[in-house]
């Protein structure tokens, strides 16, 4: 397969858009049930959030390597009133044997700025509004006794951890010159 320089340069950008669930690559499945049915005409949810956001939010379960998280992210309007779509954990574990906690999250990508694609504003989502379950809820479901909300969630750094992970991913995909430019001039 012969790839062009453009293919090489744009590959990380296209990969990021696919992981975001960029609405201009494929429209989101905004259907009524919490779990979107598989529909080849629309995108089920954000692959990035399914793979990373809830897993990071859940944490390490006090070092219990037997517990893991599997998330099904679904695109819905997070501020909708009817129907209301909320995140959920679908099972529990007792913490003594290998177990995967299955969860559902809800994401809505927010786009703004440049609908004409002039290059002045970013075209990617400026925000991914996501409903997830708290770390405390996950630790309870994992069988950890009396997880403290104030210790686990109230500190308010969970979203920052998720954002930092996204930045680390982007930096790992950037060329040396692009990364140097970002570190010097980026926000």
Backbone as a printed PyTorch tensor [residue, N CA C, xyz], in Angstrom:
tensor([[[  0.8520,  -1.1840,   0.0000],
         [  0.0000,   0.0000,   0.0000],
         [  0.8910,   1.2380,   0.0000]],

        [[  0.6360,   2.1500,  -0.8890],
         [  1.4090,   3.3730,  -1.0040],
         [  0.6990,   4.4850,  -0.2330]],

        [[  1.3500,   4.9780,   0.8090],
         [  0.7500,   6.0580,   1.5940],
         [  1.4850,   7.3570,   1.3150]],

        [[  0.7390,   8.4200,   1.3210],
         [  1.3100,   9.7290,   1.0390],
         [  1.8260,  10.3780,   2.3190]],

        [[  2.5540,  11.4490,   2.1560],
         [  3.0220,  12.2280,   3.3050],
         [  1.8260,  12.7610,   4.0790]],

        [[  0.7870,  13.1650,   3.3690],
         [ -0.4220,  13.6590,   4.0420],
         [ -1.0410,  12.5780,   4.9140]],

        [[ -1.0980,  11.3460,   4.3820],
         [ -1.6290,  10.2280,   5.1740],
         [ -0.8400,  10.0770,   6.4680]],

        [[  0.4720,  10.1290,   6.3480],
         [  1.3410,   9.9750,   7.5200],
         [  1.1420,  11.1150,   8.5170]],

        [[  1.1010,  12.3360,   8.0130],
         [  0.9620,  13.5040,   8.8950],
         [ -0.4100,  13.5650,   9.5650]],

        [[ -1.4430,  13.1720,   8.8270],
         [ -2.8020,  13.2820,   9.3570],
         [ -3.2710,  12.0560,  10.1320]],

        [[ -2.5300,  10.9660,  10.0950],
         [ -2.9570,   9.7310,  10.7590],
         [ -3.2780,   9.9280,  12.2440]],

        [[ -2.4200,  10.6170,  13.0270],
         [ -2.7720,  10.8060,  14.4420],
         [ -4.0300,  11.6580,  14.6300]],

        [[ -4.2450,  12.6400,  13.7710],
         [ -5.4370,  13.4780,  13.8600],
         [ -6.6920,  12.6610,  13.5560]],

        [[ -6.6280,  11.8530,  12.5190],
         [ -7.7720,  11.0080,  12.1560],
         [ -8.0340,   9.9930,  13.2670]],

        [[ -6.9750,   9.4140,  13.8250],
         [ -7.1400,   8.4680,  14.9330],
         [ -7.8100,   9.1370,  16.1330]],

        [[ -7.3930,  10.3540,  16.4580],
         [ -8.0040,  11.0900,  17.5710],
         [ -9.4790,  11.3670,  17.2950]],

        [[ -9.8090,  11.7430,  16.0720],
         [-11.2120,  12.0070,  15.7230],
         [-12.0500,  10.7340,  15.8200]],

        [[-11.4810,   9.6120,  15.3870],
         [-12.2040,   8.3440,  15.4950],
         [-12.4340,   7.9680,  16.9580]],

        [[-11.4190,   8.1610,  17.8180],
         [-11.5570,   7.8450,  19.2340],
         [-12.5620,   8.7650,  19.9310]],

        [[-12.5790,  10.0310,  19.5470],
         [-13.5510,  10.9860,  20.0860],
         [-14.9740,  10.5840,  19.7080]],

        [[-15.1080,  10.0320,  18.5140],
         [-16.4380,   9.7980,  17.9660],
         [-16.8950,  11.0540,  17.2460]],

        [[-15.9850,  11.6570,  16.4860],
         [-16.2220,  12.9160,  15.7810],
         [-17.4880,  12.8260,  14.9340]],

        [[-18.4190,  13.7110,  15.1980],
         [-19.7400,  13.6490,  14.5720],
         [-19.7120,  13.8450,  13.0610]],

        [[-18.6600,  14.4540,  12.5120],
         [-18.6010,  14.6380,  11.0660],
         [-17.9900,  13.4380,  10.3480]],

        [[-17.4270,  12.4780,  11.0980],
         [-16.9980,  11.2260,  10.4770],
         [-18.1780,  10.2680,  10.3700]],

        [[-18.9980,  10.2620,  11.4120],
         [-20.1980,   9.4340,  11.4390],
         [-21.1340,  10.0390,  12.4730]],

        [[-22.3810,  10.2310,  12.1190],
         [-23.3230,  10.8730,  13.0390],
         [-23.5300,  10.0010,  14.2770]],

        [[-23.8170,  10.6180,  15.4270],
         [-24.0330,   9.8470,  16.6550],
         [-25.3990,   9.1640,  16.6530]],

        [[-25.4760,   8.0460,  17.3400],
         [-26.7550,   7.3450,  17.5140],
         [-27.4500,   7.9520,  18.7330]],

        [[-28.2820,   8.9290,  18.5350],
         [-29.0550,   9.5060,  19.6260],
         [-30.4210,   8.8280,  19.6360]],

        [[-30.4670,   7.6200,  20.1570],
         [-31.7300,   6.8940,  20.2150],
         [-32.2540,   6.8900,  21.6400]],

        [[-33.4990,   6.4670,  21.8380],
         [-34.1500,   6.5450,  23.1410],
         [-33.6230,   5.5990,  24.2120]],

        [[-33.3930,   4.3130,  23.9360],
         [-32.9330,   3.4450,  25.0210],
         [-31.5520,   3.8790,  25.5080]],

        [[-31.2130,   3.5100,  26.7520],
         [-29.8960,   3.8550,  27.2880],
         [-28.7930,   3.2780,  26.4240]],

        [[-28.9100,   2.0160,  26.0580],
         [-27.8940,   1.3780,  25.2300],
         [-28.3360,   1.4660,  23.7750]],

        [[-27.5370,   2.1950,  22.9850],
         [-27.8400,   2.3340,  21.5640],
         [-27.6950,   0.9890,  20.8720]],

        [[-28.6280,   0.6840,  20.0350],
         [-28.5390,  -0.5320,  19.2430],
         [-27.4590,  -0.3410,  18.1850]],

        [[-26.8170,  -1.4340,  17.8240],
         [-25.7900,  -1.3450,  16.7840],
         [-26.4600,  -0.9670,  15.4700]],

        [[-26.0310,   0.1440,  14.9080],
         [-26.6050,   0.6520,  13.6730],
         [-25.4460,   1.1020,  12.7830]],

        [[-25.2650,   0.4930,  11.6220],
         [-24.1280,   0.8640,  10.7750],
         [-24.1860,   2.3020,  10.2680]],

        [[-25.3370,   2.9550,  10.3800],
         [-25.4720,   4.3200,   9.8800],
         [-25.0350,   5.3720,  10.8990]],

        [[-24.8540,   4.9710,  12.1640],
         [-24.4860,   5.9570,  13.1850],
         [-23.4990,   5.3590,  14.1830]],

        [[-22.8580,   6.2290,  14.9600],
         [-21.8330,   5.8240,  15.9090],
         [-22.4340,   5.6220,  17.2910]],

        [[-22.1970,   4.4780,  17.8640],
         [-22.7580,   4.0140,  19.1390],
         [-22.3650,   4.9190,  20.3210]],

        [[-21.0920,   5.2450,  20.4360],
         [-20.5860,   6.0560,  21.5450],
         [-19.1380,   6.4200,  21.2850]],

        [[-18.5150,   7.0670,  22.2560],
         [-17.1210,   7.4870,  22.1160],
         [-16.1870,   6.3200,  22.4330]],

        [[-15.4110,   5.8500,  21.4690],
         [-14.4500,   4.7940,  21.7530],
         [-13.4340,   5.1990,  22.8340]],

        [[-13.0550,   6.4840,  22.8740],
         [-12.1110,   6.9570,  23.8990],
         [-12.7010,   6.7700,  25.2920]],

        [[-13.9320,   7.2330,  25.4870],
         [-14.5460,   7.1030,  26.8030],
         [-14.7840,   5.6490,  27.1690]],

        [[-15.1780,   4.8380,  26.2050],
         [-15.4010,   3.4140,  26.4860],
         [-14.1200,   2.7490,  26.9790]],

        [[-12.9900,   3.1210,  26.4050],
         [-11.7170,   2.4780,  26.7610],
         [-11.0350,   3.1070,  27.9750]],

        [[-11.2830,   4.3840,  28.2340],
         [-10.4430,   5.0830,  29.2060],
         [-11.1590,   5.8050,  30.3410]],

        [[-12.1710,   6.5930,  30.0580],
         [-12.7050,   7.5250,  31.0570],
         [-13.2140,   6.8300,  32.3180]],

        [[-14.1150,   5.8570,  32.1760],
         [-14.6670,   5.2090,  33.3670],
         [-13.6130,   4.3670,  34.0770]],

        [[-12.7050,   3.7550,  33.3390],
         [-11.6200,   2.9700,  33.9280],
         [-10.7480,   3.8440,  34.8280]],

        [[-10.4150,   5.0400,  34.3580],
         [ -9.6080,   5.9600,  35.1510],
         [-10.4140,   6.4600,  36.3500]],

        [[-11.6810,   6.7840,  36.1280],
         [-12.5360,   7.2390,  37.2250],
         [-12.6370,   6.1750,  38.3150]],

        [[-12.7560,   4.9080,  37.9260],
         [-12.9070,   3.8180,  38.8980],
         [-11.6520,   3.6190,  39.7410]],

        [[-10.4850,   3.8610,  39.1910],
         [ -9.2490,   3.7250,  39.9480],
         [ -8.7410,   2.3000,  40.0320]],

        [[ -7.8760,   2.0540,  41.0260],
         [ -7.1720,   0.7760,  41.1230],
         [ -7.7660,  -0.1990,  42.1360]],

        [[ -8.9130,   0.1140,  42.6970],
         [ -9.6090,  -0.7710,  43.6380],
         [ -8.7040,  -1.1840,  44.8020]],

        [[ -7.9990,  -0.1860,  45.3300],
         [ -7.1100,  -0.4390,  46.4730],
         [ -6.0400,  -1.4710,  46.1320]],

        [[ -5.6070,  -1.4890,  44.8950],
         [ -4.5640,  -2.4090,  44.4590],
         [ -5.0460,  -3.8060,  44.1350]],

        [[ -6.3490,  -4.0590,  44.1440],
         [ -6.8830,  -5.3840,  43.8270],
         [ -6.8390,  -5.5910,  42.3140]],

        [[ -5.8750,  -6.3550,  41.8480],
         [ -5.6710,  -6.5850,  40.4130],
         [ -6.6940,  -7.5570,  39.8240]],

        [[ -7.5160,  -8.1570,  40.6590],
         [ -8.5270,  -9.1010,  40.1770],
         [ -9.7410,  -8.3810,  39.5910]],

        [[ -9.9040,  -7.0890,  39.9110],
         [-11.0730,  -6.3280,  39.4650],
         [-10.6940,  -5.4960,  38.2430]],

        [[-11.5120,  -5.5690,  37.2040],
         [-11.3220,  -4.7320,  36.0210],
         [-12.6600,  -4.0950,  35.6490]],

        [[-12.5980,  -3.1530,  34.7080],
         [-13.7860,  -2.4020,  34.2880],
         [-13.9580,  -2.5430,  32.7780]],

        [[-15.1770,  -2.8280,  32.3620],
         [-15.5480,  -2.8440,  30.9490],
         [-16.7030,  -1.8530,  30.7760]],

        [[-16.5380,  -0.9100,  29.8630],
         [-17.5310,   0.1540,  29.7140],
         [-18.1040,   0.1810,  28.3050]],

        [[-19.4090,   0.3520,  28.2430],
         [-20.1400,   0.5520,  26.9920],
         [-20.5780,   2.0170,  26.9860]],

        [[-19.9100,   2.8570,  26.1920],
         [-20.2850,   4.2650,  26.1140],
         [-21.3510,   4.4280,  25.0390]],

        [[-22.3120,   5.3290,  25.2960],
         [-23.4130,   5.5710,  24.3740],
         [-23.6000,   7.0660,  24.1640]],

        [[-23.8050,   7.4670,  22.9130],
         [-24.0880,   8.8710,  22.6360],
         [-25.5510,   9.1870,  22.9380]],

        [[-25.7680,  10.1450,  23.8040],
         [-27.0810,  10.7070,  24.1220],
         [-26.8620,  12.1600,  24.5290]],

        [[-27.8860,  12.9430,  24.4620],
         [-27.8150,  14.3080,  24.9740],
         [-27.8140,  14.2000,  26.4960]],

        [[-26.7370,  14.6730,  27.1380],
         [-26.6190,  14.4800,  28.5810],
         [-27.5470,  15.3910,  29.3770]],

        [[-28.0130,  16.4620,  28.7740],
         [-28.8940,  17.3800,  29.4930],
         [-30.3670,  17.1480,  29.1700]],

        [[-30.6700,  16.0630,  28.4440],
         [-32.0690,  15.8250,  28.0830],
         [-32.8880,  15.4800,  29.3250]],

        [[-34.1220,  15.8790,  29.3000],
         [-35.0170,  15.6320,  30.4230],
         [-35.8790,  14.4070,  30.1540]],

        [[-36.3020,  14.2300,  28.9330],
         [-37.1370,  13.0830,  28.6230],
         [-36.6770,  12.4720,  27.3100]],

        [[-36.0640,  11.3400,  27.2740],
         [-35.7570,  10.4940,  28.4200],
         [-34.4490,  10.9210,  29.0830]],

        [[-34.2950,  10.5800,  30.3490],
         [-33.0570,  10.8510,  31.0790],
         [-32.1680,   9.6250,  30.9420]],

        [[-30.9360,   9.8440,  30.5410],
         [-29.9720,   8.7620,  30.4170],
         [-28.9000,   8.9610,  31.4800]],

        [[-28.7320,   7.9850,  32.3570],
         [-27.7510,   8.0530,  33.4260],
         [-26.7700,   6.8910,  33.3000]],

        [[-25.5680,   7.0980,  33.8190],
         [-24.5730,   6.0300,  33.8510],
         [-25.0170,   4.9680,  34.8440]],

        [[-24.4780,   3.7540,  34.6700],
         [-24.8220,   2.6870,  35.6010],
         [-23.7210,   1.6410,  35.6580]],

        [[-23.7220,   0.8900,  36.7670],
         [-22.8760,  -0.2930,  36.9270],
         [-23.8400,  -1.4760,  36.9320]],

        [[-23.5770,  -2.4750,  36.1090],
         [-24.5400,  -3.5480,  35.8960],
         [-24.3110,  -4.8190,  36.7010]],

        [[-23.2500,  -4.8870,  37.4930],
         [-23.0030,  -6.0890,  38.2840],
         [-22.1310,  -5.7440,  39.4930]],

        [[-21.8890,  -6.7190,  40.3380],
         [-21.0210,  -6.5350,  41.5020],
         [-20.0040,  -7.6650,  41.5460]],

        [[-18.9830,  -7.4660,  42.3560],
         [-17.9430,  -8.4640,  42.5780],
         [-17.7440,  -8.5870,  44.0870]],

        [[-17.2110,  -9.7230,  44.5140],
         [-16.9380,  -9.8380,  45.9460],
         [-15.4790,  -9.5450,  46.2740]],

        [[-14.6560,  -9.3090,  45.2550],
         [-13.2640,  -8.9220,  45.4570],
         [-12.3150, -10.0740,  45.6910]],

        [[-12.8220, -11.3010,  45.8420],
         [-11.9470, -12.4360,  46.1430],
         [-11.4920, -13.1950,  44.8970]],

        [[-12.2150, -13.0300,  43.8030],
         [-11.8270, -13.7150,  42.5700],
         [-11.8690, -12.7290,  41.4090]],

        [[-11.2830, -13.1390,  40.3040],
         [-11.2330, -12.2750,  39.1210],
         [-12.6410, -11.9110,  38.6770]],

        [[-12.8590, -10.6160,  38.4280],
         [-14.2020, -10.1440,  38.0870],
         [-14.0920,  -8.8560,  37.2720]],

        [[-14.9740,  -8.7200,  36.3010],
         [-15.0690,  -7.4990,  35.5050],
         [-16.3730,  -6.8010,  35.8360]],

        [[-16.2720,  -5.5340,  36.2550],
         [-17.4620,  -4.7170,  36.4780],
         [-17.8740,  -4.1110,  35.1410]],

        [[-19.1060,  -4.3490,  34.7440],
         [-19.6240,  -3.8190,  33.4830],
         [-20.4030,  -2.5460,  33.7600]],

        [[-20.1010,  -1.5170,  32.9860],
         [-20.7690,  -0.2310,  33.1940],
         [-21.2140,   0.3650,  31.8700]],

        [[-22.1210,   1.3160,  31.9880],
         [-22.5950,   2.0770,  30.8380],
         [-22.3790,   3.5470,  31.1550]],

        [[-21.7800,   4.2710,  30.2270],
         [-21.6140,   5.7160,  30.3590],
         [-22.3680,   6.4070,  29.2320]],

        [[-22.5780,   7.6990,  29.3900],
         [-23.3170,   8.5050,  28.4190],
         [-22.4420,   9.6980,  28.0330]],

        [[-22.2820,   9.9350,  26.7440],
         [-21.4380,  11.0320,  26.2610],
         [-22.1810,  11.8680,  25.2280]],

        [[-21.9380,  13.1650,  25.2960],
         [-22.3820,  14.0940,  24.2540],
         [-21.1950,  14.9760,  23.9020]],

        [[-20.7590,  14.9260,  22.6480],
         [-19.6750,  15.8000,  22.1990],
         [-20.2370,  17.1800,  21.8990]],

        [[-19.5180,  18.1990,  22.3380],
         [-19.9200,  19.5860,  22.1210],
         [-18.9570,  20.2200,  21.1230]],

        [[-19.5130,  20.7780,  20.0710],
         [-18.7240,  21.4250,  19.0260],
         [-19.0930,  22.9030,  18.9750]],

        [[-18.1250,  23.7160,  18.6600],
         [-18.4080,  25.1460,  18.5660],
         [-17.4760,  25.7900,  17.5710]],

        [[-17.6510,  27.0640,  17.4210],
         [-16.7040,  27.8260,  16.6230],
         [-16.9170,  27.7510,  15.1350]],

        [[-16.1160,  26.9700,  14.4600],
         [-15.8780,  27.1020,  13.0340],
         [-16.6150,  26.0690,  12.1950]],

        [[-17.8660,  26.3150,  11.9080],
         [-18.6160,  25.3780,  11.0650],
         [-18.1820,  25.4570,   9.6000]],

        [[-17.4880,  26.5100,   9.2310],
         [-17.0030,  26.6670,   7.8550],
         [-15.6440,  26.0030,   7.6680]],

        [[-15.0210,  25.5120,   8.7500],
         [-13.7230,  24.8490,   8.7070],
         [-12.6630,  25.7240,   8.0350]],

        [[-12.5330,  26.9400,   8.5440],
         [-11.5190,  27.8540,   8.0240],
         [-10.1440,  27.5990,   8.6200]],

        [[-10.0850,  26.7810,   9.6780],
         [ -8.8230,  26.5030,  10.3310],
         [ -8.5350,  27.4310,  11.4890]],

        [[ -9.4010,  28.4280,  11.7140],
         [ -9.1690,  29.3800,  12.8060],
         [ -9.5320,  28.7680,  14.1510]],

        [[-10.5800,  27.9640,  14.1940],
         [-11.0200,  27.3140,  15.4300],
         [-10.8230,  25.8070,  15.3130]],

        [[-10.6740,  25.1190,  16.4390],
         [-10.5820,  23.6570,  16.3770],
         [-11.8830,  23.0580,  15.8290]],

        [[-11.7500,  21.9540,  15.0980],
         [-12.9510,  21.2810,  14.6070],
         [-13.3490,  20.1240,  15.5190]],

        [[-12.4360,  19.6680,  16.3530],
         [-12.7430,  18.5770,  17.2800],
         [-13.6840,  19.0910,  18.3670]],

        [[-14.2210,  18.1700,  19.1430],
         [-15.1010,  18.5490,  20.2450],
         [-14.3370,  19.4430,  21.2160]],

        [[-14.9890,  20.5110,  21.6340],
         [-14.3890,  21.3750,  22.6530],
         [-14.6430,  20.8130,  24.0400]],

        [[-15.5930,  19.9050,  24.1220],
         [-15.9480,  19.2760,  25.3830],
         [-16.6290,  17.9440,  25.0640]],

        [[-16.3580,  16.9680,  25.9080],
         [-17.0770,  15.6950,  25.8380],
         [-17.8250,  15.5790,  27.1610]],

        [[-19.0990,  15.9650,  27.1410],
         [-19.8970,  15.8760,  28.3620],
         [-20.1960,  14.3990,  28.6040]],

        [[-19.7740,  13.9120,  29.7480],
         [-19.8770,  12.4830,  30.0160],
         [-20.4560,  12.2330,  31.4000]],

        [[-21.4190,  11.3440,  31.4540],
         [-21.9680,  10.8790,  32.7300],
         [-21.3040,   9.5500,  33.0370]],

        [[-20.6500,   9.4990,  34.2050],
         [-19.9740,   8.2850,  34.6580],
         [-20.3730,   8.0060,  36.0950]],

        [[-20.0780,   6.8170,  36.5430],
         [-20.2760,   6.4730,  37.9450],
         [-19.0440,   6.9070,  38.7400]],

        [[-19.2450,   7.2470,  40.0010],
         [-18.1560,   7.7090,  40.8560],
         [-17.2090,   6.5650,  41.2220]],

        [[-16.0290,   6.9250,  41.6870],
         [-15.0890,   5.9280,  42.1820],
         [-15.6920,   5.1990,  43.3840]],

        [[-16.3660,   5.9380,  44.2560],
         [-16.9890,   5.3100,  45.4200],
         [-17.9820,   4.2290,  44.9850]],

        [[-18.8170,   4.5320,  43.9900],
         [-19.8020,   3.5570,  43.5170],
         [-19.1080,   2.3130,  42.9650]],

        [[-18.0070,   2.4980,  42.2330],
         [-17.2750,   1.3580,  41.6930],
         [-16.6400,   0.5290,  42.7950]],

        [[-16.0790,   1.1920,  43.8040],
         [-15.4410,   0.4450,  44.8810],
         [-16.4860,  -0.3370,  45.6820]],

        [[-17.6710,   0.2440,  45.8620],
         [-18.7590,  -0.4990,  46.5170],
         [-19.1130,  -1.7240,  45.6860]],

        [[-19.2670,  -1.5520,  44.3770],
         [-19.6130,  -2.6630,  43.4960],
         [-18.5130,  -3.7260,  43.4630]],

        [[-17.2740,  -3.3110,  43.7300],
         [-16.1440,  -4.2450,  43.7440],
         [-16.0350,  -5.0040,  45.0610]],

        [[-16.9040,  -4.6900,  46.0090],
         [-16.8880,  -5.3930,  47.2840],
         [-15.9730,  -4.7800,  48.3260]],

        [[-15.4920,  -3.5710,  48.0850],
         [-14.6430,  -2.8840,  49.0700],
         [-15.5600,  -2.2590,  50.1060]],

        [[-15.3300,  -2.5940,  51.3590],
         [-16.2090,  -2.1250,  52.4320],
         [-15.9650,  -0.6590,  52.7520]],

        [[-17.0470,   0.0790,  52.8900],
         [-17.0540,   1.4780,  53.3380],
         [-16.1050,   2.4080,  52.5860]],

        [[-16.1490,   2.4240,  51.2620],
         [-15.3050,   3.3900,  50.5480],
         [-15.7780,   4.8070,  50.8660]],

        [[-14.8580,   5.6820,  51.1940],
         [-15.1720,   7.0380,  51.6540],
         [-15.2670,   7.9950,  50.4610]],

        [[-16.4530,   8.5550,  50.2370],
         [-16.6670,   9.5000,  49.1420],
         [-15.7030,  10.6730,  49.2270]],

        [[-15.5210,  11.2170,  50.4270],
         [-14.6700,  12.4040,  50.5810],
         [-13.2260,  12.1060,  50.1880]],

        [[-12.7840,  10.9030,  50.4990],
         [-11.4230,  10.5120,  50.1610],
         [-11.2850,  10.1720,  48.6780]],

        [[-12.2990,   9.5390,  48.1110],
         [-12.1970,   9.0070,  46.7530],
         [-12.6520,   9.9630,  45.6530]],

        [[-13.6850,  10.7500,  45.9200],
         [-14.2880,  11.5420,  44.8390],
         [-14.3250,  13.0350,  45.0930]],

        [[-14.4560,  13.4410,  46.3210],
         [-14.6740,  14.8520,  46.5950],
         [-13.4870,  15.7290,  46.2400]],

        [[-12.3020,  15.1490,  46.1970],
         [-11.1180,  15.9510,  45.9010],
         [-11.2050,  16.6240,  44.5390]],

        [[-11.9960,  16.0900,  43.6350],
         [-12.2770,  16.7720,  42.3760],
         [-11.2260,  16.6460,  41.2930]],

        [[-10.2800,  15.7330,  41.4430],
         [ -9.2220,  15.6210,  40.4520],
         [ -9.4480,  14.5010,  39.4490]],

        [[-10.5350,  13.7950,  39.5400],
         [-10.7630,  12.6490,  38.6590],
         [-10.8430,  13.0730,  37.1890]],

        [[-11.5900,  14.1210,  36.9010],
         [-11.6850,  14.5830,  35.5100],
         [-10.3320,  15.0810,  35.0210]],

        [[ -9.5650,  15.7090,  35.9050],
         [ -8.2250,  16.1500,  35.5310],
         [ -7.3500,  14.9490,  35.1720]],

        [[ -7.4790,  13.8480,  35.9140],
         [ -6.7220,  12.6370,  35.5930],
         [ -7.0690,  12.1360,  34.1960]],

        [[ -8.3490,  12.1550,  33.8640],
         [ -8.7930,  11.6960,  32.5450],
         [ -8.2620,  12.6340,  31.4630]],

        [[ -8.3560,  13.9340,  31.6880],
         [ -7.8370,  14.9100,  30.7200],
         [ -6.3260,  14.7820,  30.5590]],

        [[ -5.6020,  14.5880,  31.6670],
         [ -4.1520,  14.4240,  31.5930],
         [ -3.7770,  13.1940,  30.7700]],

        [[ -4.5560,  12.1260,  30.9170],
         [ -4.3040,  10.9170,  30.1350],
         [ -4.4990,  11.2000,  28.6400]],

        [[ -5.5160,  11.9740,  28.3020],
         [ -5.7520,  12.3460,  26.9040],
         [ -4.5950,  13.1790,  26.3630]],

        [[ -4.0870,  14.0870,  27.1750],
         [ -2.9510,  14.9190,  26.7500],
         [ -1.7150,  14.0510,  26.5460]],

        [[ -1.4660,  13.1210,  27.4560],
         [ -0.3240,  12.2040,  27.3070],
         [ -0.4410,  11.4060,  26.0080]],

        [[ -1.6680,  10.9390,  25.7050],
         [ -1.8770,  10.1890,  24.4700],
         [ -1.5370,  11.0700,  23.2670]],

        [[ -2.0650,  12.3060,  23.2630],
         [ -1.8240,  13.2200,  22.1380],
         [ -0.3350,  13.5320,  21.9940]],

        [[  0.3410,  13.7640,  23.1050],
         [  1.7750,  14.0540,  23.0470],
         [  2.5580,  12.8670,  22.4940]],

        [[  2.1050,  11.6390,  22.8030],
         [  2.8030,  10.4540,  22.2970],
         [  2.6380,  10.3000,  20.7840]],

        [[  1.6260,  10.9150,  20.2120],
         [  1.3510,  10.8250,  18.7790],
         [  1.9750,  11.9840,  17.9850]],

        [[  2.3800,  13.0470,  18.6750],
         [  2.8790,  14.2530,  18.0000],
         [  4.3240,  14.0700,  17.5380]],

        [[  4.6420,  14.7490,  16.4540],
         [  6.0320,  14.7680,  16.0010],
         [  6.8530,  15.6050,  16.9940]],

        [[  8.1590,  15.4640,  16.9430],
         [  9.0220,  16.2270,  17.8540],
         [  8.8250,  17.7260,  17.6730]],

        [[  8.7150,  18.1800,  16.4240],
         [  8.5600,  19.6250,  16.1860],
         [  7.1820,  20.1140,  16.6360]],

        [[  6.1350,  19.3220,  16.3890],
         [  4.7940,  19.7200,  16.8380],
         [  4.7260,  19.7560,  18.3580]],

        [[  5.3490,  18.7810,  19.0220],
         [  5.3450,  18.7390,  20.4810],
         [  6.1250,  19.9230,  21.0550]],

        [[  7.2540,  20.2560,  20.4530],
         [  8.0410,  21.4190,  20.9120],
         [  7.2320,  22.7030,  20.7440]],

        [[  6.5370,  22.8400,  19.6060],
         [  5.7040,  24.0100,  19.3710],
         [  4.5760,  24.0920,  20.3990]],

        [[  3.9300,  22.9570,  20.6850],
         [  2.8580,  22.9280,  21.6780],
         [  3.3830,  23.3170,  23.0650]],

        [[  4.5180,  22.7620,  23.4460],
         [  5.0520,  23.0550,  24.7830],
         [  5.4510,  24.5250,  24.9050]],

        [[  5.8630,  25.1350,  23.8010],
         [  6.2650,  26.5410,  23.8420],
         [  5.0650,  27.4910,  23.6970]],

        [[  4.1180,  27.1580,  22.8160],
         [  3.0540,  28.1050,  22.4810],
         [  1.6340,  27.6150,  22.7540]],

        [[  1.4700,  26.3470,  23.0290],
         [  0.1410,  25.7650,  23.1270],
         [ -0.5890,  26.0620,  24.4270]],

        [[ -1.8730,  25.7940,  24.3690],
         [ -2.6990,  25.9100,  25.5790],
         [ -3.4660,  24.6030,  25.7400]]])
